[in-house]
Amino acid sequence: MRILSGMSSLVVLSTGAGKSLCYQLPAYMYHKRSPCLTLVISPLVSLMEDQITGLPFGLKGACLHNNQTKPQRLKILTDITAGKVAVLLVSPEALVGGGMGGSGCLPSSTKMPPIAFACIDEAHCLSEWSHNFRPSYLRVCKILRDRYGVQCFLGLTATATQSTADSVAQHLGIADAGAVIRGAAVPPNLRLSVSRDRDKDKALIELLQGPRFSRCESIIIYCTRREVTERVATLIRTCMQHMQPTIRHDDVISGSDAESYHAGMSAAQRRKVQKRFMSGELRAVAATVAFGMGLDKSDVRAIIHYNMPKSFESYVQEIGRAGRDGKPSHCHVFLDREGQDLCELRRHIFSNTVDRVTVKRLVNRIFPRCDCKKLQREQSKPNVETKQPNRVCGGHEVAIVTETAVEELDMREESIATLLCYLELHGNRWVEVLSTVKSMCTIKFYGGYAHMKAVAKRIPPIAAALLQSGSSTKKQNYLKFSVVQLADKMGWDLEPVSSELRALQWNSSLAPTSDMGSTGQSGILVEFSDLSLRVRAPGDLTDEERDQVVDFLDDRIQAEERTQLEQLTTLYSSLKGVSCGGIVQCMDEMDEDADVELKTIIKKYFDDRTNATEKALRDIQERRNNPDAYAPKPENSDDLVNWDCVSRDIRTLLGIHHDHSFTGRAVARIFHGIDSPCYPAAVWGRDRRFWRKHLNVDFNRLRKFALRELLKFR
């Protein structure tokens, strides 16, 4: 009723609890009343087609994403403008767009039916404090409000703590506490159990053959690594091959058929496995967490975590794929006795963190130094209007070439975009994040340098680019320049400049010869390249302010790492506290007390309004501001780490790969088997002398030790 009344709402319900109906029903009623469109922002491009197929009869739907061909998009856009589509699924990246105007794949609001409301799926991605923040989501809300006039939002998520839900509600413009509808984090029909077994392979087979799980028809077994999924699937087929597949006898279902599923398989292989599982032909799938997202199968009877889940949110989302029909279903976690799964999951956390020196290099890219203060003094003009008081510079557009930045900083694009969002969300509003663009423009003149000069006399952007390039372009027949930098220096808006440059190749009046012009050609070729992140940032920051920005980002990165590590430890302790010593204790019957206790722990976690990351951030900032009050903790010297061996491996690594400029973090990542843009697992993982060599050493201690060794080596 709230959505039908035009009021925004946030719905937090467990997986399979019917969140899709929350947007389908109002979308149907709105469309029946008058021609209009319901937008659904979905991050899972691979599952959009399945979601469209699953729409109820009478509700016409379509999807738009960056993987579609141009004819496919045009057909869908034609249907949208004709009012034939009631529900449109769009990926965040397709809506935000990468074009010059950042218009994405949707037409302008004047060419579209009115948007009744926008549904944001996986709404927890909106919150900068959530476990899965996605910067593109913030751009989505801004574009929907500013460009399409959307005022009514429906947020849907299965994994949001109270603090995350509060943050999401703020982004959606929800002030009323009654607009946030929450359900139970864990459905009551799920039976939870945990065990600590010395031999997990043997315990898994015993569990599948035991009374509880032998009655389960469809089973998903989640594993952390791809190779583990393949090994587990082979183990089940081998050890249970004497059983006849899917023969029912006294309500016991036997079967040895099992397959693996992970991102390393081809799309055709994955579709085949999913199709067999959906039809009931395949009883068990050993998979990474990608399997099951958007899976519309109501009779999954069991979820087994062969490895520990990475967070409470992941655990709740994954077990929520069982028992969607409301019938009793079983969920079991195998917890490693030695805590090896804990070490493995820590690697994923360390893969997203960067060093302070890297942050400083990024900050220097974001905030170019400008002459605004100098010009203001020379012209004796009052301060121009800026978003920050006492700031002379109104901001300059800066393009950060994605590929170059990723390679030079050894940071993923998503990580860079996240840091830019943190700066935009800061109280000082350090930057304004703009749409991505192709920033480098190359223009070739077939009439040579004389042709270029002739065009420059008529086209101001060409004249500016020619002047900017100086004498280096003489006797050349092309110009290559950053269109973002050019537009910013000239004080022009980027979009019309880019449009004018694109139009050059169709302007026959600019042709070097009349013969070429008569055929409709201009003799000019225009190409845009280098996809770039784009921001508007002040260029008159003092060195002290730059240090403040670096401190803020560095503190935020450390706070995120600390919080995730603490939550991972809390999850391990919680699972260990309710676990039994071996599978034999819960193979026949479930421990009801442990089940209730674990559900209580999960409920307490999701009901907690404490923002752990914000708390950690305040603590780090307090330590930075009062270093004398906090003595550094002494490192444990009584450990079992053979630092001489580590030192030899570092020297050997440097000797073999002397052409690489290693950092302490890069060395630690290699020794822990952590993939990064400059040191991908596909390449560096082949050398087993170093890859994953020192998993037993704490990552941060290893990073600091490697840095000291690198300084000695230099």
C-alpha positions in Angstrom: 0.0 0.0 0.0 2.9 2.4 0.7 4.3 2.0 -2.8 0.8 2.4 -4.3 0.5 5.6 -2.3 3.8 6.9 -3.7 5.7 6.5 -0.4 9.2 5.0 -0.4 9.8 1.8 1.6 12.6 -0.7 2.5 11.9 -4.4 2.8 14.3 -6.7 4.5 13.2 -10.3 4.1 15.1 -13.6 4.0 16.0 -15.2 0.6 12.9 -16.8 -0.9 10.4 -14.9 1.3 8.6 -13.3 -1.7 10.5 -10.0 -2.1 9.8 -10.1 -5.9 6.1 -9.9 -5.3 6.6 -6.6 -3.5 7.4 -4.9 -6.8 5.5 -7.1 -9.2 2.1 -6.5 -7.7 2.3 -2.7 -7.5 3.9 -2.7 -11.0 0.9 -4.6 -12.4 -1.6 -2.3 -10.7 0.1 0.8 -11.8 0.3 -0.4 -15.4 -3.3 -1.4 -15.5 -4.4 2.1 -14.4 -2.3 4.0 -16.9 0.7 3.6 -19.2 3.8 3.7 -17.0 7.0 2.0 -16.2 8.5 0.3 -13.2 12.3 0.3 -13.0 14.0 -2.5 -11.3 17.8 -2.0 -10.6 19.3 -5.5 -10.5 23.1 -6.1 -10.1 23.0 -9.7 -11.4 23.1 -9.3 -15.2 23.5 -13.0 -15.8 20.1 -13.7 -14.1 18.0 -10.9 -15.6 16.6 -13.1 -18.4 15.5 -15.7 -15.8 13.8 -12.9 -13.8 11.9 -11.7 -16.9 10.8 -15.2 -17.7 9.6 -15.6 -14.2 7.3 -12.6 -14.3 3.6 -13.4 -13.8 1.2 -13.6 -16.7 0.0 -10.2 -17.9 3.1 -8.4 -16.7 5.3 -7.5 -19.7 8.9 -7.2 -18.9 12.3 -6.5 -20.5 15.9 -6.0 -19.4 18.7 -3.7 -20.5 22.4 -4.3 -19.7 25.8 -3.7 -21.2 26.2 -7.2 -22.6 23.4 -6.7 -25.2 24.0 -6.0 -28.9 22.9 -2.6 -30.3 19.9 -4.2 -32.3 18.7 -5.9 -29.1 18.8 -2.6 -27.2 17.0 -0.7 -30.0 14.2 -3.2 -30.0 13.7 -2.9 -26.3 13.9 0.9 -26.3 11.3 1.0 -29.1 8.9 -1.2 -26.9 9.6 1.1 -23.9 8.7 4.3 -25.7 5.6 2.6 -27.2 4.4 1.8 -23.7 4.6 -2.0 -24.2 6.8 -2.7 -21.2 5.5 -2.6 -17.7 8.7 -3.7 -15.8 12.2 -2.9 -17.0 15.2 -4.5 -15.3 18.4 -2.5 -15.6 21.9 -3.1 -14.3 23.4 -0.2 -12.3 26.3 0.2 -14.8 23.9 0.3 -17.8 21.8 3.0 -16.2 24.8 5.1 -15.1 26.4 4.7 -18.5 29.9 5.2 -19.8 29.0 7.7 -22.6 30.1 11.3 -22.7 26.9 12.5 -21.1 26.7 9.7 -18.7 23.1 9.1 -20.0 23.5 5.3 -20.0 21.3 3.1 -22.1 17.9 4.7 -21.3 16.4 7.5 -23.5 15.6 10.9 -22.0 12.6 11.2 -19.7 10.6 13.0 -22.4 10.7 9.9 -24.6 9.7 7.5 -21.9 6.5 6.7 -20.2 6.3 8.1 -16.6 8.2 6.0 -14.0 5.8 4.8 -11.3 8.5 3.8 -8.9 12.0 2.4 -8.9 12.8 -0.9 -7.1 16.4 -1.2 -5.9 17.3 -4.9 -5.6 20.2 -5.8 -3.2 19.6 -2.4 -1.6 22.3 -3.0 1.0 24.8 -2.1 -1.7 23.6 1.5 -1.3 25.1 1.8 2.2 28.8 2.9 2.4 28.9 1.0 5.7 27.5 -2.3 4.3 29.4 -5.5 3.7 28.9 -5.1 -0.1 29.0 -1.4 -0.9 28.8 -0.7 -4.6 29.6 2.9 -5.7 27.5 2.7 -8.9 24.4 2.3 -6.7 24.8 5.9 -5.3 25.0 7.2 -8.9 21.8 5.3 -9.7 19.7 7.1 -7.0 21.1 10.5 -8.1 20.3 9.9 -11.8 16.8 8.6 -11.1 16.0 11.6 -9.0 17.7 14.3 -11.1 17.1 13.0 -14.7 13.9 11.0 -14.4 12.2 12.7 -11.5 11.7 9.5 -9.5 10.4 10.2 -6.0 9.2 6.7 -4.9 11.7 4.0 -4.2 11.4 0.4 -3.0 14.5 -1.1 -1.5 14.8 -4.9 -1.3 17.5 -6.9 0.5 17.9 -10.1 2.5 21.1 -9.1 4.3 21.0 -5.8 6.1 21.8 -5.2 9.8 19.9 -2.5 11.6 22.7 0.0 11.1 22.9 -0.8 7.3 19.1 -0.5 7.0 19.2 2.9 8.6 21.9 4.1 6.1 20.0 2.6 3.1 16.7 4.3 4.3 18.6 7.6 4.5 19.8 7.2 0.9 16.2 6.3 -0.3 14.8 9.4 1.5 12.9 7.4 4.1 12.4 9.2 7.4 9.5 7.1 8.7 10.6 4.2 10.8 7.4 2.3 9.8 8.6 2.4 6.2 11.2 -0.3 7.0 9.7 -3.7 7.0 11.8 -6.5 8.5 11.3 -10.2 8.7 13.2 -13.0 10.4 16.8 -13.3 9.3 16.5 -17.1 9.2 13.3 -18.8 8.2 11.8 -21.0 11.0 11.7 -24.1 8.7 15.5 -24.3 8.4 17.4 -26.7 10.8 20.9 -25.5 11.5 23.9 -27.5 12.7 27.7 -27.2 12.9 30.4 -29.8 13.4 34.2 -29.9 13.8 35.5 -33.0 12.1 39.1 -34.2 11.7 38.3 -35.7 8.3 35.8 -33.5 6.5 35.7 -35.7 3.4 34.7 -38.7 5.4 32.3 -36.7 7.5 30.6 -35.3 4.4 29.9 -38.7 3.0 28.6 -39.9 6.4 26.3 -36.9 6.6 24.9 -37.5 3.1 24.3 -41.1 4.0 22.8 -40.4 7.4 19.1 -40.1 8.2 18.9 -36.3 8.1 20.4 -35.7 4.6 19.6 -39.0 2.9 16.0 -37.8 2.7 17.0 -34.6 0.9 16.4 -34.4 -2.8 18.3 -31.3 -3.9 21.5 -30.4 -2.1 23.9 -27.5 -2.6 27.4 -27.8 -1.1 29.3 -24.5 -0.9 33.1 -24.4 -1.1 35.5 -21.5 -1.0 37.8 -22.4 -3.9 37.1 -23.7 -7.4 39.4 -26.7 -7.2 37.6 -27.8 -4.0 34.2 -27.8 -5.7 35.6 -30.2 -8.3 37.3 -32.4 -5.7 34.1 -32.6 -3.6 31.9 -33.5 -6.5 34.3 -36.2 -7.5 34.4 -37.5 -3.9 30.6 -37.8 -3.8 30.4 -39.6 -7.1 33.2 -42.0 -6.1 32.2 -42.8 -2.6 28.4 -43.1 -3.3 28.6 -44.8 -6.7 27.1 -48.0 -5.3 23.8 -46.2 -4.6 21.2 -46.1 -7.3 20.4 -42.5 -8.4 17.3 -40.9 -7.0 15.5 -44.2 -6.0 12.9 -43.5 -3.2 12.6 -46.2 -0.6 10.9 -45.5 2.8 11.3 -41.8 2.2 15.0 -42.2 1.8 16.5 -40.8 -1.4 19.8 -42.3 -2.5 22.0 -40.9 -5.2 25.6 -40.4 -6.2 25.1 -37.9 -9.0 27.0 -34.7 -8.2 28.6 -32.0 -10.3 30.8 -28.9 -9.7 29.8 -25.3 -10.5 32.2 -22.3 -10.5 33.1 -19.2 -12.6 36.1 -21.1 -14.2 33.7 -23.3 -16.2 32.3 -22.2 -19.6 28.8 -20.6 -19.7 27.5 -23.7 -21.6 28.8 -26.0 -18.8 27.3 -23.9 -16.1 23.9 -23.8 -17.9 24.0 -27.5 -18.3 24.6 -28.1 -14.6 22.0 -25.6 -13.5 19.4 -27.1 -15.9 20.0 -30.6 -14.6 19.8 -29.4 -11.0 16.6 -27.4 -11.7 14.9 -30.5 -13.3 15.8 -32.7 -10.4 18.0 -34.9 -12.6 21.1 -33.8 -10.6 20.9 -34.3 -6.8 23.9 -32.4 -5.5 26.0 -29.5 -6.8 29.3 -28.6 -5.2 29.7 -24.9 -6.0 31.2 -21.5 -5.2 28.9 -18.9 -3.8 27.9 -17.7 -7.4 25.6 -20.7 -7.7 22.1 -20.1 -6.3 21.9 -16.4 -6.9 18.4 -15.9 -8.2 17.8 -19.6 -8.4 14.1 -20.2 -8.5 13.9 -23.7 -7.0 11.6 -24.1 -4.1 12.5 -27.7 -3.1 16.2 -27.3 -2.3 16.3 -29.5 0.8 19.8 -29.0 2.1 22.6 -26.5 2.2 26.1 -27.7 3.3 29.0 -25.4 3.8 32.1 -27.5 3.2 34.0 -24.4 4.1 33.1 -21.7 6.6 31.0 -18.9 5.1 32.8 -15.5 4.8 30.2 -13.5 6.9 26.9 -13.7 8.7 25.3 -12.0 5.7 26.7 -14.6 3.3 25.6 -17.4 5.6 22.0 -16.1 5.9 21.8 -15.5 2.1 23.1 -18.9 1.2 21.1 -21.0 3.6 18.0 -19.0 2.5 18.1 -20.9 -0.8 16.8 -24.0 1.0 13.2 -24.7 1.9 11.6 -21.9 0.0 8.4 -23.9 -0.1 8.2 -23.7 3.7 9.0 -27.4 4.3 11.7 -28.5 6.8 15.2 -28.2 5.3 18.6 -28.9 6.7 21.7 -26.6 6.8 25.1 -27.8 8.0 28.5 -26.1 8.4 31.8 -28.0 8.6 34.1 -26.0 10.7 37.8 -26.6 10.4 39.3 -27.7 13.7 42.6 -25.9 13.1 41.0 -22.7 11.8 42.4 -23.1 8.2 39.1 -21.8 6.7 39.5 -18.7 8.8 43.0 -18.1 7.3 41.6 -18.7 3.8 38.8 -16.1 4.3 41.2 -13.5 5.7 43.0 -13.5 2.3 39.8 -12.1 0.7 39.8 -9.2 3.2 43.5 -8.4 2.6 43.0 -8.4 -1.2 40.9 -5.1 -0.9 43.3 -3.1 1.2 46.1 -0.8 0.0 49.1 1.0 1.6 49.2 4.6 2.6 51.8 5.4 -0.1 49.3 4.1 -2.8 46.5 6.2 -1.3 48.8 9.2 -1.5 49.5 8.6 -5.2 45.8 8.3 -5.9 45.1 11.6 -4.0 47.7 13.3 -6.2 45.9 12.1 -9.3 42.5 13.3 -8.0 43.6 16.8 -6.9 45.7 18.4 -9.6 47.3 21.7 -8.5 45.8 24.8 -10.2 46.5 28.5 -10.5 43.1 29.7 -9.3 44.5 31.4 -6.2 47.2 33.1 -8.2 44.7 34.3 -10.8 42.3 35.5 -8.1 45.0 37.6 -6.5 46.2 39.0 -9.8 42.6 40.0 -10.9 41.7 41.1 -7.3 38.3 39.4 -7.6 36.3 38.2 -4.6 36.1 34.5 -4.0 34.0 32.7 -6.6 31.1 30.7 -5.3 32.3 27.2 -4.2 30.8 24.3 -2.3 33.3 24.8 0.5 33.8 28.1 2.4 37.1 30.0 1.9 37.9 28.0 -1.2 39.0 30.0 -4.2 38.9 27.1 -6.7 35.4 26.1 -7.8 36.7 22.6 -8.9 38.2 21.1 -12.0 37.1 18.1 -13.9 39.7 15.3 -13.7 39.8 12.1 -15.7 41.5 9.1 -14.1 42.3 6.6 -16.9 41.1 3.4 -15.4 43.5 0.9 -17.1 46.5 3.1 -16.3 45.5 3.7 -12.7 44.7 0.0 -12.0 48.1 -1.0 -13.4 50.2 1.7 -11.7 48.4 1.6 -8.3 47.8 -2.2 -8.3 44.2 -1.5 -7.3 41.0 -2.8 -8.8 38.7 -0.3 -10.5 35.9 -1.0 -8.0 38.3 -0.2 -5.1 39.3 3.1 -6.7 35.6 4.0 -7.3 34.8 3.2 -3.7 37.5 5.5 -2.4 36.2 8.3 -4.7 32.7 7.7 -3.2 34.1 8.0 0.3 35.5 11.4 -0.6 32.2 12.5 -2.0 30.3 11.3 1.1 32.7 13.1 3.4 31.4 16.1 5.3 33.7 18.4 3.4 32.5 16.9 0.1 36.1 16.7 -1.2 35.0 15.6 -4.7 31.9 15.3 -6.9 31.9 11.9 -8.7 30.7 12.3 -12.3 29.9 9.7 -15.0 32.7 7.7 -16.6 33.9 8.8 -20.0 36.3 7.9 -22.7 38.7 10.8 -22.1 41.3 10.6 -24.8 40.4 12.0 -28.2 42.4 11.2 -31.4 41.6 13.2 -34.5 43.2 12.4 -37.9 43.1 14.8 -40.8 43.5 13.2 -44.2 44.4 16.6 -45.7 47.5 16.8 -43.5 48.7 19.7 -41.3 47.2 22.3 -43.6 43.8 20.7 -43.3 44.2 20.7 -39.5 45.0 24.4 -39.4 42.0 25.2 -41.7 39.6 23.3 -39.5 41.1 25.0 -36.4 40.1 28.4 -37.7 36.4 27.3 -37.7 36.2 24.9 -34.8 37.2 26.3 -31.4 37.9 22.9 -29.7 40.4 22.1 -32.4 42.0 25.5 -32.2 42.3 25.0 -28.4 43.8 21.5 -28.8 46.2 22.7 -31.4 47.4 25.6 -29.2 47.7 23.3 -26.2 49.9 20.8 -28.2 52.3 23.6 -29.2 54.9 23.0 -31.9 54.9 19.2 -31.5 52.0 18.8 -34.0 53.8 20.6 -36.9 54.0 18.4 -39.9 51.7 15.9 -38.3 48.2 15.0 -39.5 46.6 14.1 -36.2 45.8 15.5 -32.8 45.7 13.5 -29.6 44.5 15.1 -26.3 42.5 14.6 -23.2 39.0 16.1 -24.0 38.2 16.3 -20.3 41.4 18.4 -19.6 40.8 20.6 -22.6 37.1 21.3 -21.7 38.1 22.1 -18.1 40.9 24.5 -19.1 38.7 26.3 -21.5 35.8 26.5 -19.1 33.5 24.5 -21.4 31.0 21.8 -20.6 32.3 18.4 -21.6 29.1 17.1 -23.3 28.7 19.7 -26.1 32.5 19.7 -26.7 32.5 15.9 -27.2 29.4 16.1 -29.4 31.0 18.8 -31.6 34.1 16.7 -32.0 32.2 13.6 -32.9 30.3 15.6 -35.5 33.4 16.6 -37.3 33.6 13.4 -39.3 30.2 14.1 -40.8 30.7 17.7 -41.6 31.5 17.7 -45.4 32.1 21.4 -45.4 35.4 20.8 -43.6 36.7 18.4 -46.4 40.1 19.3 -47.7 38.9 19.0 -51.3 35.6 19.7 -53.0 35.6 16.2 -54.5 35.7 14.6 -51.0 33.0 17.1 -49.8 30.7 16.3 -52.6 30.6 12.7 -51.5 29.5 13.7 -48.0 32.9 13.0 -46.4 34.9 15.4 -44.2 38.3 13.8 -44.4 38.4 13.7 -40.6 38.4 10.6 -38.4 37.5 11.0 -34.7 38.1 8.3 -32.1 37.6 8.3 -28.3 39.5 5.9 -26.1 40.7 5.3 -22.5 37.7 4.7 -20.4 38.1 6.9 -17.3 36.7 7.6 -13.9 35.7 11.3 -13.8 35.5 13.7 -10.8 35.2 17.4 -10.1 37.8 18.3 -7.5 39.4 21.5 -6.2 43.0 22.2 -7.2 43.9 24.7 -4.5 44.2 22.2 -1.6 47.1 23.0 0.7 49.6 20.3 1.6 48.0 20.1 5.0 44.6 19.5 3.4 46.0 16.8 1.1 47.4 15.1 4.1 44.0 15.3 5.7 42.5 13.6 2.7 45.2 10.9 2.8 44.6 10.4 6.5 40.9 10.1 6.0 41.1 7.4 3.2 43.9 5.5 5.0 41.9 5.5 8.2 38.8 4.3 6.4 40.7 1.5 4.7 42.2 0.3 8.0 38.7 0.5 9.7 37.1 -1.6 7.0 39.9 -4.2 7.3 39.7 -4.3 11.1 35.9 -4.5 11.1 35.8 -7.4 8.6 38.5 -9.3 10.4 36.7 -8.9 13.8 33.4 -9.9 12.2 35.0 -13.0 10.7 36.5 -13.9 14.1 33.1 -13.4 15.7 31.4 -15.6 13.1 34.0 -18.4 13.7 33.6 -18.1 17.5 29.8 -18.2 17.2 29.8 -21.3 15.0 32.4 -23.0 17.1 30.3 -22.3 20.3 27.3 -24.2 18.9 29.2 -26.9 17.1 29.4 -30.5 18.0 32.7 -32.5 18.2 31.9 -34.6 15.1 29.3 -35.4 12.5 28.1 -38.5 14.4 26.5 -36.3 17.0 24.2 -34.5 14.6 24.0 -37.0 11.7 20.9 -38.8 12.9 19.1 -36.0 14.8 19.7 -32.3 15.0 20.7 -30.6 18.2 17.7 -28.4 18.8 19.3 -26.3 21.5 22.3 -25.5 19.2 19.8 -24.7 16.4 18.0 -22.2 18.6 21.2 -20.7 20.0 22.6 -20.1 16.5 19.4 -18.5 15.3 19.5 -16.3 18.4 23.1 -15.2 17.7 22.2 -14.4 14.0 19.1 -12.4 15.1 21.2 -10.4 17.6 23.8 -9.6 14.9 21.2 -8.3 12.5 19.3 -6.4 15.1 22.4 -4.5 16.3 22.4 -0.8 15.5 26.0 -0.4 16.3 28.0 0.7 13.3 31.2 -1.4 13.7 33.2 0.3 10.9 32.3 3.8 12.2 33.3 2.8 15.7 36.7 1.4 14.4 37.2 4.6 12.4 36.8 6.8 15.5 39.2 4.6 17.4 41.8 4.8 14.6 41.4 8.6 14.3 41.8 8.9 18.1 45.0 6.9 18.0 46.3 9.1 15.2 45.5 12.3 17.0 46.9 11.1 20.3 49.8 8.7 19.5 51.5 9.1 22.9 48.4 7.7 24.7 48.5 4.5 22.8 51.7 2.5 23.0 52.3 0.1 20.1 51.7 -3.5 20.9 54.9 -5.5 21.0 55.1 -8.2 18.3 55.1 -11.8 19.5 58.6 -13.1 19.4 57.7 -16.5 20.7 56.0 -17.6 17.4 56.9 -20.6 15.3 57.6 -18.5 12.1 60.9 -19.2 10.5 61.8 -15.7 9.5 65.1 -16.8 8.0 63.2 -18.9 5.6 60.9 -16.1 4.7 63.8 -13.8 4.2 65.5 -16.3 1.8 62.3 -16.6 -0.2 62.0 -12.8 -0.5 65.6 -12.5 -1.7 65.0 -15.4 -4.2 61.8 -13.8 -5.4 63.6 -10.4 -6.0 66.5 -12.1 -7.7 64.3 -14.0 -10.2 61.9 -11.1 -10.8 64.4 -8.2 -10.7 62.5 -6.3 -13.4 59.5 -5.8 -11.0 59.1 -3.0 -8.5 57.8 -5.0 -5.5 56.2 -3.5 -2.4 55.9 -5.1 0.9 52.2 -5.7 0.3 52.8 -7.2 -3.1 55.3 -9.7 -1.6 52.8 -10.6 1.2 50.0 -11.1 -1.4 52.2 -13.5 -3.4 53.1 -15.5 -0.3 49.5 -15.6 0.7 48.2 -16.4 -2.8 46.2 -13.2 -3.1 45.3 -12.1 -6.6 45.8 -8.5 -7.7 45.8 -6.6 -11.0 49.6 -6.5 -11.3 50.1 -10.0 -9.8 47.3 -12.1 -11.2 46.8 -15.7 -9.9 46.7 -17.0 -13.5 50.3 -15.9 -14.0 52.0 -15.8 -10.6 50.1 -18.9 -9.3 52.0 -21.1 -11.7 55.2 -20.7 -9.6 54.6 -22.7 -6.5 57.9 -21.7 -5.0 56.3 -18.5 -3.8 52.6 -18.6 -4.4 50.7 -19.4 -1.1 54.1 -20.3 0.4 53.7 -18.7 3.8 50.0 -19.0 4.6 50.9 -19.7 8.2 52.3 -16.2 8.7 50.1 -13.3 9.7 49.6 -11.1 6.6 50.3 -7.8 8.2 53.4 -9.0 10.0 54.6 -10.6 6.7 53.9 -7.3 4.9 56.0 -5.3 7.4 58.8 -7.8 7.4 58.9 -7.9 3.5 59.1 -4.1 3.5 62.1 -4.1 5.8 63.7 -6.8 3.6 63.0 -4.7 0.5 64.7 -1.7 2.0 67.8 -3.8 2.8 67.9 -5.2 -0.7 67.8 -1.8 -2.3 
